[in-house]
């Protein structure tokens, strides 16, 4: 008879005793503790039933599989891919033709069988989005246009983002031919349509599966180890910080092949579990990763709530039928292009005027681009760079920088000698402290200088390199080239740091800008005296140096006393 422990939920008497969880019979109380009650099943045959079930389970576990489970095999000139149509099977591609089989024996005598889908079924269908059989595609252009139209039918994003998603989808079907893979992410607040994007894009990716249902990260890792497909993460929050750390590690290592994740087996700590995290991934998030390395591996798209009436609120049955048809075409594309992909012949993108992170994303995507589509791909990536800059220009940092430029360019009546954080704060209805903090983030700083009429804390840039860096990230004007650094924000270091330029001096002191004299080289900060000066560090800006005369120092010391 089975004995089990339970917590009584209230009351007393036999009517409150729980039923046996093995056979459903009545139970009787045999031991009572402070917080628990032990019950025993009244069915004499229960123990025998339990023992039979345990023996059956053990026998199933001990049975060795018929062959090696896998979803894909490359056997010299033969490609074998698992598909699913009512049951799992292999589609075999050799010498330009297809055949089907329930198992495959490789040239070295190893027997392979399709992945066992026991435990991977939901409502009679596998949770993995397999193809069912290959459908011939006419051309890369035709395939990409069909994918593009499918996305536009069910998910509202701009043409540029839609084309990027199209390239990503096609890439997932050949990701295991290269050594680096990007990740795609939809990041936005509630109600923006990012989950619709996950379903629309995810249903077309190679062997995709929803991984967000895993209560622990090891669940997603083990499933990916078996499937080697495209996991889809829909705002997955793991139960504890250990899982979060493991997930970030898995994500970081999955960007490049040959970086396994090794974890101790919890049931047997003396053994290790090895996971291969390599492969494309698709994320839906409300907030960025805290880990900057994980952030750098992402292609981020920020969808917005749609206003289109033609996009269905709920996905109809035809969505899944259309997605399956496109997956079948992508399967044909994978088989027919597998041997033609060579990452040594990737597109030379060094000539493109795009930033390093975008180049890193370009490299793997460029492997799938046919020769007749290279020019369009280059134009797209340069357009993508402009869109990224526009997004940055609309950010808080970008608005502050472009407001600074606007104040300088619009200055006709005031004839400014400097620009302060307060001026920008008045334009943006913010505080000077917030403006100063943000300026430091983007590579500018605030210092104190004495001008002809007053002393002011003003904005400066220290080098041409710093200026070009901030302009390349936040300045956007299609009709204009990068602006030259305005004189009124050049620091003394900016001018004197240029080789071969002799700075103008007045009374032996450097004057970097007309009518501006650095307070650290001219006079006492308090009384403007030019004699008996002592150097002091600026409390607000450690890079600056202030001077006080002997008299002012004595007055301050006397006040303290």
Steps between C-alpha positions, in 0.01 A plus 500: 500500500627849422578743780520871436525825688252788471388817672144491630303791355248520780251309713529146633357161421534245225304713251789750495768239427650533150463227240804285413696668220589156356169313480239754618381290796414631848781554750540483875706713734806325648713786639437860587760774538495874567480593132422171324299179511612160366237295320488136386294365210226254602531306172701180563602479132633857483859406586502236228362750246765755600777243468379398153503861382854553632625183333340603169653847520845358580477254209415783257800701621735205466400430139774624271394713203498333161744754357648848548230765524561810286321762293771544232785300345762601245644180351743614229278596203180384674287721725242354738246726674221412745150606394158440652175410326279292731821330620874581511710383208810587298509672163822406315653728234756348265600582144224759466210272598304424818399176670349414840593248770427414864872456572834560334829307505803718430803403295692408816227260611326712766123471524305825544133544589279812521465680830256327736216748552360337816458788744534756218139490381226752574140441385615229267771710331873526575607820676783527244407672173636237261456509124284217360654449153709712260320733257711631213572874513561694178767748611640681802309811398172309474558334840593825676197679348267223620643522853478881489131487396420246773654722768316807369170311506515413870748739666525879471860620469676734259640385162862515620433295814293256297788441257738445791262239645485334157880471484508366857240231424687377192829505691363270774458224240875500432639623832686172563717566193668803663675568830320818617129574533308814601192507722175682424306686768172688518515746789208723598236555767167321541259507206763577237459178302836346586347160584326500160843563350639201690228273359518636145878492464550199727266268303723541194837445668689171484366237744366775726344424837356706783755487782335747738290227659804352675486560875880477512765592249623139487168403338563731206867399481422127491232545236732706278768232545263246344340713229777743393241745373384853578371550858236770548500681835185691588594710806625197687577576865676222686433418864835588651816699436705186431279425200536859379881479515494166317265640235728801434801267474311275260393801291851650485664170402234421240610787277805308374552128440743298713409662835318232702329562833605244763284451810518251786227240506279579802419133562866395467732799559807294409381494136451790261234584243634660181268727300554642153339846505599598145215609276265789417253610766198728507411704809204710610585740782367804683845604625855453369739238636697623800804325353659723231659204320157343448366835378776531238391175331147615422325641197239712678166606352252718693148429364211738564131440554341451159223719357444275202154344471608226258717318755292234681471535877521120539712283274275293270558138397632617163794665682634159603438351154680788328789481748538126435508558124779757536695269734476228236647742242774595745578131548553472122717813517709346781559173318585655163731769640675309778813415302526844334529697826861582589567751775849561359326670207292736710416847378772763549318755711803700618422753230153563639453813708343321797601459863689199636199336671299511179794351310510214749135429423561541126763228471278197572202641310717570195574128455149434374482793255529391135729693269217677318361636832828629652448862392150507649634351824773767524246777440275350763777483764598865439134595525481299821794701637314825428190365676706407806645851507151648471387288794799622701431860397149462642637359826563722802874509428438585134250776580749665737785488246288633215360773725861603574566525125177691447589759765839559335367511143208731586721742691482830309384762746662383825847436351572227753847443637403169663209258545386382843292207620246753625440627144419147381291433813285809428437379145403149613335599830737282697759556773864604435615206714327247272641670191855499642474132593380403152770708328763301688338175381539595133858630522468873579569668832440818698785714629547844662671786315532875545374708211539877446189578704445204733593147607278222364461122504476419130499201264822388329629215287861388542595359161405470137465125551244551779305745283490268199395211722203683649399641159511156339256370761255788547520745209251426223454724196471328163577825317807591707833342578643475851529854643836642604552542872389855596777713652296601803492142634863413433698450819860633531618139461311475170694792349845439648482126438523540122852431369662791319263769632641778716241627746443875539631634831420818692729597785644151485163323538326285236179647357324216311194700391457874438416688820538182709776448751531183706446587869762247600771711335403864562363604835360416841158339472356720781657847454665485153842589641795386284767482773587245771283227343464143633365212288191313625300211349154590377238324710259480206747395233822318601646572156489876563737692726397807701724762660454697819721786613672501838262761642183303408645180644571677829146641506352153444719348771401779737132435427545131574676581824 
